[in-house]
């Protein structure tokens, strides 16, 4: 199965995910979709990505139905976004001194997080880290480079995903 994410004409921080059926609205990075992704540029990377795993907050709901590997998020879960560290673009355990994303967020954006294979093999320093599918802010405010969904849409999408699903961005 292949899904497609495109920016809305004239609205580079908002887009649509086409997965058969009605398109799903999504929030994109604050600088839109770019082929030349760089760490901290706020861009959603163009390319074809695959879902690797689901992380979910078990204290905020049951494990969603999905065919991708899933595990509950723990308070000590982080994701390294420091390109000078050897664990760049990998999960880490908190506390962690180098720059990182906190996966246990108070704002609920990471209650459902799908880790993508962006910049995974090979990992290239400064080519972007922590690019996920996750929940959107109210009003679909831009992300730091991820693709964000309404909870109902992401839950529906999870039921259809497998590790072989291709997500074409751009």
N, CA, C and O of each residue as an XYZ file, in Angstrom:
680
protein
N       0.840     -1.167      0.000
C       0.000      0.000      0.000
C       0.893      1.240      0.000
O       1.912      1.283      0.690
N       0.501      2.244     -0.779
C       1.204      3.514     -0.784
C       0.240      4.631     -0.405
O      -0.874      4.715     -0.921
N       0.694      5.484      0.507
C      -0.048      6.671      0.906
C       0.671      7.872      0.313
O       1.863      7.807      0.013
N      -0.054      8.962      0.148
C       0.562     10.160     -0.426
C       0.239     11.368      0.433
O      -0.917     11.586      0.795
N       1.257     12.155      0.761
C       1.094     13.405      1.504
C       1.536     14.541      0.598
O       2.648     14.536      0.069
N       0.644     15.520      0.427
C       0.965     16.688     -0.390
C       0.565     17.951      0.366
O      -0.345     17.937      1.196
N       1.261     19.037      0.063
C       0.913     20.338      0.640
C      -0.289     20.903     -0.104
O      -0.490     20.641     -1.290
N      -1.076     21.679      0.617
C      -2.190     22.378     -0.025
C      -1.631     23.529     -0.854
O      -0.703     24.208     -0.413
N      -2.173     23.758     -2.035
C      -1.711     24.895     -2.833
C      -1.872     26.199     -2.051
O      -2.953     26.496     -1.543
N      -0.799     26.968     -1.960
C      -0.828     28.241     -1.259
C      -0.725     28.140      0.252
O      -0.630     29.166      0.926
N      -0.741     26.918      0.812
C      -0.638     26.713      2.266
C       0.428     25.650      2.538
O       0.079     24.501      2.810
N       1.704     25.994      2.474
C       2.761     24.982      2.578
C       2.835     24.262      3.917
O       3.455     23.201      3.997
N       2.221     24.803      4.982
C       2.273     24.147      6.286
C       1.060     23.270      6.543
O       0.947     22.652      7.602
N       0.162     23.216      5.585
C      -1.038     22.364      5.693
C      -1.058     21.438      4.490
O      -0.610     21.803      3.403
N      -1.582     20.236      4.694
C      -1.598     19.300      3.584
C      -2.719     18.304      3.675
O      -3.614     18.404      4.513
N      -2.642     17.335      2.783
C      -3.613     16.242      2.712
C      -2.858     14.926      2.652
O      -1.809     14.822      2.016
N      -3.407     13.924      3.323
C      -2.927     12.554      3.171
C      -3.988     11.807      2.384
O      -5.157     11.781      2.770
N      -3.576     11.200      1.279
C      -4.464     10.403      0.452
C      -4.179      8.936      0.725
O      -3.069      8.451      0.505
N      -5.199      8.238      1.208
C      -5.048      6.826      1.561
C      -6.228      6.016      1.050
O      -6.530      4.957      1.599
N      -6.902      6.494      0.006
C      -8.147      5.882     -0.430
C      -9.256      6.449      0.433
O      -9.088      6.574      1.647
N     -10.352      6.785     -0.149
C     -11.409      7.444      0.609
C     -11.131      8.928      0.695
O     -10.251      9.440      0.001
N     -11.872      9.624      1.539
C     -11.675     11.076      1.639
C     -10.265     11.415      2.133
O      -9.729     10.710      2.989
N      -9.664     12.474      1.611
C      -8.333     12.860      2.090
C      -8.393     13.310      3.544
O      -9.396     13.865      3.994
N      -7.307     13.064      4.274
C      -7.204     13.467      5.677
C      -6.388     14.754      5.758
O      -5.315     14.832      5.160
N      -6.871     15.766      6.485
C      -6.066     16.977      6.649
C      -4.881     16.703      7.574
O      -5.001     15.955      8.545
N      -3.750     17.307      7.267
C      -2.546     17.159      8.095
C      -1.854     18.500      8.251
O      -2.002     19.394      7.417
N      -1.103     18.625      9.324
C      -0.194     19.756      9.519
C       1.192     19.306      9.081
O       1.590     18.165      9.315
N       1.915     20.211      8.449
C       3.269     19.929      7.981
C       4.250     20.855      8.694
O       3.852     21.686      9.510
N       5.518     20.705      8.383
C       6.554     21.533      8.985
C       6.376     23.016      8.704
O       5.748     23.397      7.716
N       6.925     23.843      9.566
C       6.740     25.301      9.465
C       7.347     25.892      8.191
O       7.025     27.025      7.831
N       8.221     25.145      7.499
C       8.763     25.612      6.216
C       8.308     24.733      5.056
O       8.908     24.755      3.981
N       7.246     23.958      5.275
C       6.692     23.142      4.206
C       7.472     21.868      3.955
O       8.209     21.398      4.821
N       7.306     21.313      2.771
C       7.976     20.073      2.363
C       9.222     20.435      1.563
O       9.170     21.275      0.664
N      10.350     19.789      1.898
C      11.623     20.044      1.205
C      12.359     18.755      0.914
O      12.306     17.807      1.697
N      13.040     18.725     -0.205
C      13.867     17.564     -0.553
C      15.179     17.574      0.225
O      15.693     16.514      0.580
N      15.722     18.751      0.492
C      17.026     18.873      1.144
C      16.844     19.149      2.631
O      17.147     20.247      3.099
N      16.352     18.164      3.377
C      16.080     18.302      4.810
C      17.374     18.516      5.587
O      18.373     17.832      5.364
N      17.334     19.487      6.510
C      18.455     19.775      7.403
C      17.937     19.855      8.827
O      16.803     20.277      9.058
N      18.762     19.453      9.781
C      18.377     19.502     11.192
C      17.977     20.923     11.577
O      18.728     21.869     11.339
N      16.796     21.071     12.171
C      16.332     22.352     12.673
C      15.715     23.282     11.652
O      15.346     24.404     12.000
N      15.584     22.853     10.383
C      15.044     23.754      9.361
C      13.521     23.844      9.364
O      12.955     24.669      8.647
N      12.850     23.013     10.155
C      11.397     23.058     10.226
C      10.694     22.470      9.026
O       9.485     22.649      8.878
N      11.413     21.774      8.161
C      10.822     21.205      6.950
C      10.382     19.765      7.173
O      11.004     19.015      7.925
N       9.302     19.397      6.507
C       8.894     17.998      6.420
C       9.660     17.401      5.249
O       9.554     17.915      4.135
N      10.431     16.335      5.459
C      11.270     15.814      4.380
C      10.465     15.120      3.284
O       9.629     14.259      3.559
N      10.730     15.507      2.042
C      10.151     14.836      0.884
C      10.836     13.488      0.711
O      12.017     13.340      1.024
N      10.102     12.518      0.217
C      10.666     11.192     -0.032
C       9.638     10.126      0.241
O       8.456     10.411      0.434
N      10.097      8.905      0.255
C       9.234      7.756      0.560
C       9.716      7.168      1.874
O      10.864      6.739      1.991
N       8.830      7.152      2.862
C       9.160      6.689      4.211
C       8.251      5.537      4.593
O       7.162      5.382      4.041
N       8.704      4.733      5.538
C       7.952      3.566      6.011
C       7.785      3.640      7.529
O       8.688      4.089      8.235
N       6.635      3.202      8.024
C       6.447      3.194      9.484
C       7.269      2.085     10.119
O       7.243      0.944      9.657
N       8.005      2.418     11.188
C       8.833      1.432     11.885
C       8.168      0.913     13.149
O       8.198     -0.286     13.426
N       7.559      1.829     13.927
C       6.910      1.406     15.160
C       5.940      2.476     15.631
O       6.027      3.643     15.250
N       5.021      2.040     16.463
C       4.085      2.928     17.140
C       4.494      3.028     18.593
O       4.798      2.024     19.238
N       4.499      4.246     19.101
C       4.639      4.485     20.540
C       3.358      5.173     20.981
O       2.885      6.100     20.324
N       2.806      4.722     22.084
C       1.521      5.264     22.534
C       1.535      5.438     24.039
O       2.219      4.704     24.752
N       0.775      6.415     24.521
C       0.635      6.665     25.950
C      -0.481      5.770     26.472
O      -1.660      6.046     26.247
N      -0.118      4.711     27.160
C      -1.096      3.759     27.692
C      -1.986      4.402     28.753
O      -3.114      3.959     28.970
N      -1.480      5.450     29.415
C      -2.292      6.135     30.414
C      -3.325      7.073     29.774
O      -4.171      7.631     30.473
N      -3.257      7.246     28.451
C      -4.211      8.087     27.725
C      -5.065      7.287     26.752
O      -5.710      7.871     25.882
N      -5.083      5.988     26.878
C      -5.912      5.169     25.995
C      -5.294      3.818     25.723
O      -4.114      3.583     25.986
N      -6.115      2.939     25.191
C      -5.667      1.583     24.870
C      -4.727      1.582     23.675
O      -4.649      2.543     22.908
N      -4.020      0.471     23.547
C      -3.156      0.267     22.383
C      -4.034      0.212     21.138
O      -4.937     -0.620     21.062
N      -3.787      1.083     20.163
C      -4.588      1.046     18.927
C      -4.306     -0.212     18.115
O      -3.239     -0.814     18.232
N      -5.261     -0.596     17.303
C      -5.067     -1.714     16.391
C      -4.109     -1.297     15.285
O      -4.306     -0.269     14.636
N      -3.078     -2.095     15.075
C      -2.109     -1.821     14.024
C      -1.287     -3.075     13.753
O      -1.187     -3.965     14.598
N      -0.695     -3.129     12.551
C       0.186     -4.243     12.199
C       1.657     -3.866     12.308
O       2.533     -4.669     11.986
N       1.928     -2.640     12.765
C       3.323     -2.271     12.992
C       3.663     -2.549     14.455
O       2.773     -2.529     15.305
N       4.927     -2.805     14.761
C       5.300     -3.034     16.161
C       4.865     -1.851     17.023
O       4.958     -0.701     16.594
N       4.392     -2.132     18.234
C       3.889     -1.079     19.123
C       4.414     -1.306     20.537
O       4.604     -2.438     20.980
N       4.640     -0.193     21.226
C       5.027     -0.277     22.631
C       4.597      0.989     23.344
O       4.548      2.067     22.751
N       4.283      0.847     24.630
C       3.896      2.034     25.401
C       5.088      2.976     25.600
O       6.223      2.538     25.791
N       4.805      4.260     25.550
C       5.817      5.260     25.853
C       6.010      5.306     27.363
O       5.048      5.232     28.129
N       7.268      5.428     27.779
C       7.603      5.548     29.203
C       8.070      6.971     29.487
O       8.511      7.684     28.586
N       7.967      7.370     30.741
C       8.379      8.722     31.132
C       9.838      9.007     30.780
O      10.200     10.154     30.517
N      10.666      7.982     30.772
C      12.096      8.182     30.515
C      12.473      8.077     29.036
O      13.658      8.049     28.703
N      11.487      8.020     28.154
C      11.778      7.914     26.721
C      12.097      9.276     26.117
O      11.390     10.258     26.345
N      13.172      9.310     25.345
C      13.555     10.497     24.601
C      14.019     10.096     23.212
O      14.080      8.910     22.884
N      14.346     11.094     22.396
C      14.841     10.853     21.038
C      15.951     11.864     20.784
O      15.712     13.070     20.841
N      17.147     11.394     20.507
C      18.306     12.274     20.340
C      18.204     13.066     19.032
O      18.052     12.491     17.954
N      18.291     14.404     19.148
C      18.307     15.252     17.956
C      19.587     16.092     17.879
O      19.632     17.118     17.201
N      20.620     15.636     18.587
C      21.912     16.310     18.586
C      22.817     15.659     17.535
O      23.290     14.541     17.741
N      23.064     16.349     16.405
C      23.838     15.720     15.327
C      25.286     15.437     15.680
O      25.967     14.736     14.931
N      25.784     15.962     16.806
C      27.167     15.681     17.203
C      27.268     14.442     18.088
O      28.369     13.998     18.410
N      26.124     13.882     18.481
C      26.115     12.715     19.360
C      25.985     11.432     18.534
O      25.298     11.418     17.512
N      26.632     10.375     18.969
C      26.581      9.082     18.277
C      25.202      8.436     18.286
O      24.956      7.502     17.523
N      24.303      8.916     19.134
C      22.940      8.361     19.185
C      21.949      9.222     18.406
O      20.736      9.082     18.562
N      22.473     10.108     17.570
C      21.642     10.998     16.747
C      20.553     10.212     16.007
O      20.806      9.162     15.416
N      19.347     10.755     16.061
C      18.164     10.176     15.422
C      17.887      8.750     15.895
O      17.523      7.873     15.111
N      18.070      8.548     17.195
C      17.762      7.262     17.813
C      17.071      7.500     19.149
O      17.202      8.570     19.744
N      16.335      6.495     19.614
C      15.730      6.628     20.942
C      16.809      6.629     22.025
O      17.838      5.965     21.901
N      16.549      7.386     23.082
C      17.468      7.457     24.222
C      16.656      7.395     25.505
O      15.442      7.599     25.510
N      17.354      7.109     26.582
C      16.727      7.065     27.909
C      17.067      8.354     28.655
O      18.227      8.764     28.706
N      16.056      8.982     29.226
C      16.237     10.214     29.995
C      16.546      9.877     31.440
O      16.088      8.842     31.925
N      17.303     10.700     32.149
C      17.868     11.958     31.682
C      18.984     11.734     30.661
O      19.689     10.725     30.692
N      19.120     12.701     29.762
C      20.064     12.616     28.650
C      20.563     14.033     28.391
O      19.769     14.911     28.054
N      21.853     14.269     28.541
C      22.397     15.624     28.471
C      22.351     16.254     27.076
O      21.983     17.423     26.969
N      22.709     15.535     25.998
C      22.653     16.170     24.679
C      21.214     16.541     24.297
O      20.260     16.088     24.930
N      21.072     17.348     23.282
C      19.753     17.791     22.819
C      18.882     16.586     22.438
O      19.353     15.628     21.825
N      17.589     16.662     22.819
C      16.695     15.531     22.578
C      15.237     15.977     22.612
O      14.912     17.050     23.120
N      14.376     15.143     22.068
C      12.930     15.283     22.185
C      12.488     14.481     23.401
O      12.978     13.375     23.629
N      11.579     15.024     24.168
C      10.954     14.296     25.270
C       9.723     13.604     24.695
O       8.806     14.275     24.222
N       9.689     12.290     24.726
C       8.580     11.545     24.120
C       7.337     11.512     25.015
O       6.243     11.221     24.532
N       7.488     11.804     26.294
C       6.367     11.836     27.246
C       5.986     13.307     27.394
O       6.543     14.010     28.238
N       5.040     13.776     26.579
C       4.717     15.198     26.521
C       3.423     15.505     27.248
O       2.487     14.706     27.239
N       3.379     16.664     27.875
C       2.171     17.114     28.569
C       1.102     17.594     27.592
O      -0.082     17.582     27.926
N       1.502     18.018     26.380
C       0.532     18.563     25.424
C      -0.191     17.506     24.595
O      -1.001     17.863     23.739
N       0.070     16.230     24.816
C      -0.609     15.095     24.169
C      -0.256     14.902     22.693
O      -0.807     13.998     22.065
N       0.625     15.700     22.118
C       0.969     15.523     20.707
C       1.580     14.157     20.431
O       1.414     13.607     19.342
N       2.286     13.610     21.413
C       2.931     12.319     21.233
C       2.164     11.190     21.923
O       2.749     10.147     22.215
N       0.889     11.371     22.185
C       0.093     10.260     22.720
C       0.080      9.096     21.737
O       0.033      7.936     22.146
N       0.122      9.399     20.449
C       0.291      8.408     19.381
C       1.414      8.918     18.488
O       1.301     10.000     17.911
N       2.481      8.163     18.369
C       3.632      8.546     17.550
C       4.027      7.360     16.682
O       4.262      6.257     17.174
N       4.095      7.612     15.387
C       4.597      6.594     14.465
C       6.000      7.026     14.049
O       6.185      8.070     13.424
N       6.976      6.209     14.405
C       8.369      6.462     14.045
C       8.552      6.044     12.590
O       8.191      4.933     12.201
N       9.116      6.948     11.791
C       9.383      6.657     10.379
C      10.847      6.299     10.168
O      11.686      6.546     11.033
N      11.143      5.721      9.022
C      12.527      5.341      8.719
C      13.335      6.471      8.090
O      14.381      6.223      7.491
N      12.861      7.708      8.221
C      13.604      8.849      7.690
C      14.986      8.943      8.347
O      15.110      8.873      9.570
N      16.003      9.099      7.527
C      17.401      9.248      7.981
C      17.809      8.135      8.942
O      18.444      8.376      9.968
N      17.433      6.929      8.587
C      17.711      5.780      9.451
C      18.924      4.982      8.975
O      19.845      4.738      9.755
N      18.935      4.581      7.732
C      20.025      3.751      7.192
C      20.393      4.246      5.804
O      19.633      4.028      4.861
N      21.505      4.888      5.654
C      22.416      5.275      6.723
C      21.941      6.569      7.394
O      21.258      7.386      6.777
N      22.310      6.736      8.646
C      22.036      8.000      9.341
C      23.088      9.005      8.894
O      24.286      8.722      8.915
N      22.627     10.171      8.494
C      23.540     11.237      8.090
C      23.374     12.405      9.053
O      22.263     12.898      9.254
N      24.456     12.838      9.636
C      24.400     13.948     10.586
C      23.821     15.198      9.928
O      24.135     15.524      8.783
N      22.974     15.881     10.677
C      22.335     17.127     10.268
C      21.311     16.968      9.150
O      20.894     17.968      8.566
N      20.895     15.751      8.835
C      19.905     15.533      7.771
C      18.492     15.362      8.326
O      17.571     15.022      7.583
N      18.320     15.596      9.623
C      16.992     15.563     10.227
C      16.801     14.375     11.141
O      17.246     13.263     10.855
N      16.124     14.638     12.255
C      15.871     13.591     13.243
C      14.459     13.751     13.785
O      13.827     14.794     13.618
N      13.979     12.707     14.434
C      12.678     12.736     15.106
C      11.564     13.163     14.155
O      10.714     13.976     14.519
N      11.564     12.623     12.947
C      10.485     12.895     11.990
C       9.442     11.800     12.185
O       9.669     10.633     11.867
N       8.295     12.210     12.716
C       7.246     11.273     13.106
C       5.913     11.634     12.462
O       5.741     12.724     11.916
N       4.982     10.700     12.540
C       3.560     10.997     12.382
C       3.040     11.090     13.801
O       3.296     10.192     14.603
N       2.321     12.141     14.137
C       1.815     12.304     15.502
C       0.530     13.118     15.488
O       0.021     13.462     14.421
N       0.010     13.424     16.656
C      -1.245     14.165     16.777
C      -1.016     15.658     16.537
O       0.038     16.203     16.866
N      -2.024     16.300     15.959
C      -1.938     17.715     15.602
C      -2.355     18.619     16.759
O      -3.149     18.243     17.620
N      -1.798     19.803     16.744
C      -2.251     20.865     17.649
C      -3.606     21.372     17.155
O      -3.988     21.164     16.004
N      -4.307     22.033     18.044
C      -5.558     22.683     17.685
C      -5.301     23.636     16.513
O      -4.345     24.411     16.536
N      -6.148     23.574     15.503
C      -5.983     24.454     14.353
C      -4.901     24.025     13.381
O      -4.559     24.779     12.470
N      -4.356     22.833     13.555
C      -3.320     22.309     12.663
C      -2.139     23.276     12.537
O      -1.670     23.565     11.437
N      -1.675     23.765     13.680
C      -0.483     24.617     13.661
C       0.680     23.827     13.067
O       0.718     22.603     13.193
N       1.642     24.517     12.412
C       2.779     23.817     11.807
C       3.592     23.035     12.834
O       3.609     23.363     14.020
N       4.258     22.004     12.353
C       5.125     21.165     13.181
C       6.576     21.605     12.985
O       6.855     22.543     12.239
N       7.486     20.921     13.657
C       8.926     21.164     13.464
C       9.471     20.344     12.296
O      10.675     20.364     12.037
N       8.596     19.622     11.588
C       9.012     18.809     10.445
C       8.241     17.510     10.334
O       8.379     16.785      9.349
N       7.432     17.212     11.336
C       6.618     15.992     11.336
C       5.343     16.192     10.528
O       5.094     17.270      9.989
N       4.550     15.142     10.457
C       3.222     15.188      9.843
C       2.234     14.896     10.959
O       2.320     13.856     11.611
N       1.293     15.812     11.182
C       0.390     15.708     12.331
C      -1.070     15.569     11.883
O      -1.499     16.172     10.899
N      -1.819     14.753     12.639
C      -3.177     14.341     12.289
C      -4.158     14.593     13.430
O      -3.762     14.739     14.586
N      -5.440     14.641     13.084
C      -6.480     14.531     14.102
C      -6.388     13.125     14.679
O      -6.018     12.186     13.974
N      -6.724     12.976     15.960
C      -6.634     11.671     16.625
C      -7.444     10.598     15.884
O      -6.935      9.501     15.650
N      -8.675     10.893     15.519
C      -9.526      9.900     14.848
C      -8.908      9.450     13.528
O      -8.951      8.265     13.198
N      -8.330     10.385     12.768
C      -7.713     10.022     11.487
C      -6.472      9.170     11.698
O      -6.276      8.184     10.987
N      -5.630      9.529     12.659
C      -4.418      8.743     12.897
C      -4.768      7.352     13.408
O      -4.115      6.377     13.036
N      -5.772      7.248     14.243
C      -6.203      5.934     14.749
C      -6.704      5.068     13.598
O      -6.380      3.883     13.530
N      -7.492      5.650     12.691
C      -7.979      4.911     11.508
C      -6.825      4.485     10.620
O      -6.799      3.362     10.116
N      -5.873      5.384     10.433
C      -4.724      5.087      9.587
C      -3.873      3.964     10.177
O      -3.381      3.107      9.443
N      -3.701      3.965     11.487
C      -2.904      2.933     12.149
C      -3.402      1.523     11.827
O      -2.604      0.600     11.659
N      -4.710      1.364     11.744
C      -5.287      0.044     11.464
C      -4.892     -0.467     10.077
O      -4.946     -1.669      9.819
N      -4.501      0.435      9.195
C      -4.166      0.055      7.817
C      -2.669     -0.070      7.561
O      -2.256     -0.633      6.547
N      -1.853      0.453      8.479
C      -0.410      0.475      8.249
C       0.252     -0.866      8.517
O      -0.169     -1.630      9.386
N       1.290     -1.129      7.753
C       2.189     -2.252      8.015
C       3.606     -1.724      7.791
O       3.770     -0.638      7.235
N       4.625     -2.462      8.207
C       5.998     -1.996      7.974
C       6.323     -1.808      6.488
O       7.292     -1.129      6.150
N       5.527     -2.400      5.608
C       5.771     -2.288      4.163
C       5.009     -1.134      3.515
O       5.178     -0.874      2.324
N       4.178     -0.444      4.282
C       3.447      0.690      3.742
C       4.426      1.795      3.337
O       5.287      2.186      4.125
N       4.294      2.284      2.136
C       5.112      3.408      1.652
C       4.322      4.695      1.836
O       3.167      4.792      1.421
N       4.953      5.678      2.459
C       4.345      6.990      2.641
C       5.142      7.967      1.794
O       6.256      8.352      2.152
N       4.567      8.362      0.677
C       5.242      9.278     -0.265
C       4.900     10.713      0.135
O       3.733     11.105      0.134
N       5.913     11.479      0.470
C       5.740     12.863      0.896
C       6.279     13.762     -0.214
O       7.427     13.617     -0.636
N       5.445     14.689     -0.682
C       5.841     15.637     -1.726
C       5.368     15.249     -3.083
O       5.630     15.958     -4.055
